[in-house]
């Protein structure tokens, strides 16, 4: 008699929240191939803040997208809380992001026909949260956007839109926050304000953070500092 299949075991409490093994990614344009990542190995411990620096075009944004399950690697695997992201279907990956991962992309993640507060409210609703309106306003007020609650993204400056994107990323009270140049379009004072909010969320919830930055000063705020060089992640 064939034994009954075993239920997957929950990950150990001290296991990393994110584990990447042998990640490789190549982009193709006709006959031209560009190798961006090469057998990347990475672990993000639970409750740890991590910064990632690297030259422009080194693959930082690609790595963020792979860790979030927005794209899949050609080889290697990403495990989130012990689950292989590639083994999930598109709906399961989207649900995982909505409920447990906050993402700030360099290109922004706002829905153009929704106002600032509506964008944040939608993120809360998708995650199954309550008090969507009150929490959305609270997040935007903390980011200095009291006068921009009902503005559409096209009526926001680049820096304002990026701050709304940070509010969207924090709206679901994520376990993992991935930020790709969240402060890239902000002046130094606004950048500090955004990073303060991210670190406040980390202190309150113990979430795991990985943020990409070009600022060596901001990178130093992280407990663990990483650098992407020649397609590989190295600890600084």
N, C-alpha and C positions, 0 to 999 in steps of 0.2 A: 504494500500500500504506500502510495506516495505521501510524504509528510505534508501537513498543512503549511501553507506559506506563512512566514513570520511577519508580524507587523513591524514597520520601520521603527527603530528605537529613537527616542528624542535625543538630541545632542547633549553632551555633558555641559554643565554650567560653565566650565572653564575652557570649553572649546571656542575657537574664534567664531565670531558672527559671520565673517566672510573669509572664504579660502579660495584662492585662485591657483590652479596648477597647470603649468605648461601652456599658458595662453599665447596663441599666435594669431595675427591678423594681417592680411594682405589686401590691398585695394588694387583693382585692375581697371585700366582705361585703355581698351583695345589691346594692343600687344605690350603695353607698358604695365609693369607690376611694381608696386611700392610696398615694401615690407615695413609695417609700422611697429608691430610688437613681435617679439621672438621669445617663446617659451617663458613667459612671465610667471613668476611665483610671487604670491602676495598673501599675507594674512592680516586681517583687521580684528584686533581683540575687542571683546565686548566692553563698551564704555570708554574706549580710547579715542583720543583726537589725533588725527594724522594729517600732515600737509604733504603735498606733492608738487615739486617744481620740475622744470625741464625746459629745454629750448623749444621755441615755436616749431610746430610740426613734428614733435618727438613722439606723439601718440597719447598724450594725456587725456584728451577728450574721448578718444577711442576707448581707452581703458575704463573711463567712467561709464560709458555706454555699455560696455561688456559687463561690468559689475552690476549695473542696474537691470540687465536683461533686455535692454533696448535693441541690442544686436547680439548675435551669437558668434563665438570664435570659430575659426577654421579647425583649430585643434586645441586641446586642453579643456578644462572645465572650471566653472564657477559654482561654488557651493554657498548658499545663503541659509544660515541656521541649519546646516547639515543637509539641505536639499539641493540637488543638482538642478540649476536653473534651466538647463537645456532639456531636461526631462519633463518640464512643464509645458503645457500648450500655451498659445498666445493669451487666452482668457485667464488662465491661472497666473501667468507672469504679470499681466496687467493688474489683477487683483492683489497680488503680492506687493507691487509698487504702490497701489492706492492705499493699502492698509499699513505697510511697514517701512516703506522707503520714501524719503524726501529727496527730490532732485532739483538742482538749480543748474540749468544748462547755459552755456555761453550765448546761445542763440535765443534764449528766453523760452518760457513755457506758458505764455498767457494766451487765452482764447480771445481773439480780437473783438468779438461782438459782445463781450461781457465786460462790465465795469471792474474796477480793481477789487471792490468788496465782493462782487459776484464771483470773480475768479477764485477767491479764497473760500467763499462759502461752498462752491462746487467741490473743491478738494476735500472739505470737511464732510460733505454729504456722501461723496464716493467712498470715503473711508468708514462710513457708518457712524460718524460722530454726531454729537448733539450740540445744542446751543451754537449752531453754525453762524448765525448773524452776529451774536455777541462776541464770539471768539475771533471771527474775521475782523471785526472792527478793532478789537484789542490788539491783534497782531499788527495791523496797519498803523494804529496810533503809536505803537512802540517803535515803528520804523519811520516815524515822522511824516506820515502821509495823511494826516487828519483832513487836509483840504483836497485830497485826491481820491476819496472813497468812491465817488460816483463818476470818475473819469474813465473813458475807454482807453485801452493801451496806446492808441495812436495820439492821444492828447497828453501822454506822459513823456517826460524826458527819458533818455536812455537810462540814467541813474535811478529815476523813480520807478520805471518799469522793472528794473533789476531788483529793487527792493520789494516790489509786489511779488516777484518770482520767489524771493526768499520766504515771504509770508506764505505763499502757496506750498512751498516745500515743507514748512514747519506745521502746516495746518493739520495734518493727520497724526501729529505727535509721533513721528517715525522712530523706529529702532535704529535705522541707518540714514545718515544724511550725506549725500554726495553733492558737492558743489564744484562746478567747473567755472573758475574765474568769477565767482559771485560778486566780487568787488572790482572787476576789471574796468568798469566805466564810471567808477565813483571817485570823487576827490578823497583825500586822505581822511578827513573828518567823517565823511559818510561811510567810508570803508571800515573805519574803526567801529562805527555805530552798528553796522551790519554784523561784523565779526563778534561784537559784544552780545548781540542777540543770539547768535549761533552758540556761543560759549555759555550764555545763560541757559539756553535750552539743554545743552549738554550737562550742566551742573544740576539742573532740576530733574532731568529724566535719565541721566546716565547713558544717553544714546551714543552710538559709534559714529564718528565723523571722519570723512576724508574730503579735504578741500584742496583744489588746485589753485595755485596762486603764482603770480610772477614777482610778488613782493617778498624779499628775503626777511623783512621785518615781520610780516604777517605769518610767514612760514614758521618762524621761531616760537610762535604762540602754541604750536601743537606739541603734544607730548612725544610724538614720534615723527621724524622728518624723513621724507623719502624723495628720491630723485629718479627721474626716468631718463636713462642714458643708453643710446644705441639699442633701443627696444627692450631694455631690461630695467627693472625696478631695483634700486640700491638704497640702502639706508645711509643717511648722511651723518 
